[in-house]
Amino acid sequence: MKGFLKFLAIALVVIFVGFCFWTWASLNYVYSSGERAGYVQKLSKKGWICKTWEGELAMVSLPGTAPEIFLFTVPDDQVAEHINQSLGRRVTLTYEQHLGIPLSCFGETGYYVANVRLVE
């Protein structure tokens, strides 16, 4: 019985360390990055325990066509404040895409906005 408990404890530690490593790797490895331009329709802080900034960017390619919606997460409160100040104006969002993030505590999407600038 003692051997089984020792094995179980080691297995749990290995699983926990593996989970921590996977989370760290998925948050630090950038799969893709780029910019998207459009109008921010919505930006809200949401979540039960882990509050994250979640938003929608409406990208219009041609006047009169339906906009494509780009869902994004903003991890930085300062960047979220800049986005809030630019609501209703055309902006360019600089983002990084992270794949395989195991928890929604880090955001609902894999697209993390790092910067915003107004398009004049």
C-alpha positions in Angstrom: 0.0 0.0 0.0 2.9 2.4 0.8 4.4 1.8 -2.6 1.1 2.6 -4.3 0.7 5.9 -2.4 4.3 6.9 -3.3 3.6 6.1 -6.9 0.4 8.1 -6.8 2.1 11.1 -5.2 4.9 11.1 -7.8 2.3 10.7 -10.6 0.3 13.7 -9.4 3.5 15.8 -9.1 4.5 14.9 -12.6 1.1 15.7 -14.0 1.0 19.1 -12.1 4.5 20.0 -13.3 3.6 19.0 -16.9 0.4 21.1 -16.7 2.4 24.1 -15.5 5.0 23.7 -18.2 2.3 23.3 -20.9 0.5 26.5 -19.7 3.8 28.4 -19.6 4.8 27.2 -23.0 1.4 28.0 -24.6 1.4 31.5 -23.1 5.0 32.3 -24.2 5.1 30.7 -27.7 3.6 33.0 -30.4 2.1 30.9 -33.2 1.3 33.9 -35.3 1.2 37.7 -35.0 -0.2 40.5 -37.1 -2.5 43.5 -37.3 -6.2 43.8 -37.9 -8.0 47.1 -38.7 -11.6 48.0 -38.1 -14.0 49.3 -35.5 -14.1 48.0 -31.9 -17.8 47.1 -31.3 -17.5 45.8 -27.8 -14.9 45.6 -25.0 -15.9 44.2 -21.6 -14.2 42.7 -18.6 -15.8 39.3 -17.9 -15.4 36.1 -16.0 -16.6 34.5 -12.8 -13.2 34.2 -11.0 -10.6 35.3 -13.6 -11.6 38.6 -15.1 -10.3 39.2 -18.6 -10.9 41.9 -21.2 -12.8 40.4 -24.2 -13.7 42.4 -27.3 -15.0 42.3 -30.9 -13.5 44.1 -33.9 -15.8 44.7 -36.9 -13.7 44.5 -40.1 -15.3 45.9 -43.2 -13.7 45.1 -46.5 -16.1 46.9 -48.8 -18.9 49.4 -48.0 -22.2 47.7 -47.9 -20.9 44.2 -47.1 -21.3 42.4 -43.8 -18.4 42.9 -41.5 -16.2 40.1 -40.4 -16.0 39.9 -36.6 -12.6 39.4 -35.0 -12.8 38.2 -31.3 -9.8 39.1 -29.1 -8.5 39.2 -25.6 -6.6 42.1 -24.0 -4.4 41.0 -21.1 -3.1 44.5 -20.2 -5.4 46.9 -18.4 -3.6 49.9 -19.9 -4.1 48.7 -23.5 -7.8 48.0 -22.7 -8.1 51.6 -21.5 -6.7 52.9 -24.8 -9.1 50.7 -26.7 -12.0 52.0 -24.6 -10.9 55.6 -25.4 -11.0 54.8 -29.1 -14.4 53.2 -29.3 -16.3 54.3 -32.4 -13.2 55.2 -34.3 -11.2 53.1 -36.8 -8.2 51.4 -35.1 -5.5 48.9 -35.9 -5.0 46.2 -33.3 -1.6 44.4 -33.0 -2.1 40.9 -31.8 -0.3 37.6 -31.1 -2.0 34.2 -31.4 -1.3 31.6 -28.8 -2.4 28.0 -29.3 -3.3 25.3 -26.8 -3.9 27.5 -23.7 -5.5 25.1 -21.3 -7.7 27.4 -19.2 -10.1 30.2 -19.9 -8.6 32.2 -17.0 -6.1 33.6 -19.5 -8.8 34.7 -21.9 -11.6 33.3 -24.0 -9.7 33.6 -27.3 -6.2 32.8 -28.4 -5.7 36.3 -29.9 -4.0 38.6 -27.4 -3.9 42.3 -28.3 -0.6 44.0 -27.4 -1.2 47.4 -28.9 -3.8 49.7 -30.4 -3.4 52.7 -32.7 -5.9 55.1 -34.3 -6.2 55.0 -38.1 -6.7 58.6 -39.4 
